[in-house]
Amino acid sequence: MKGRTFDMFRRAKVRLSHLKPAALRKAAASGKPIEAVVTCTDAQGGPLCASVKDSHITWKV
C-alpha cells in the first residue's frame, strides 16, 4: 500500500465461541479451513461494530 493510508474507524469482533463443536470436528477431519461470512451492517443499515452476534455470522466448512 505504498503511498496510501489506512484509517480504521470501527472494528467488529467474531467470537469463536459461536462456532459449534460439530463444525470444528468436520473441519479437523477434512483438513479444510472454517470460513466466517459476516453481515457487516446493523438493522439500521449502519456499520456493525463490537462483538458480532451469532445471527450475523454464517460458518462454512
Long-range contacts (C-beta under 8 A, 24 or more apart in sequence): 10-47, 10-49, 11-49, 12-38, 12-40, 12-48, 12-49, 12-50, 12-51, 12-52, 13-50, 13-51, 13-52, 14-38, 14-52, 14-57, 15-51, 15-52, 18-54, 18-57, 18-59, 19-59, 20-59, 23-59, 23-61, 26-61, 27-61, 30-61, 32-61, 34-59, 34-60, 34-61, 35-59, 35-60, 35-61, 36-60
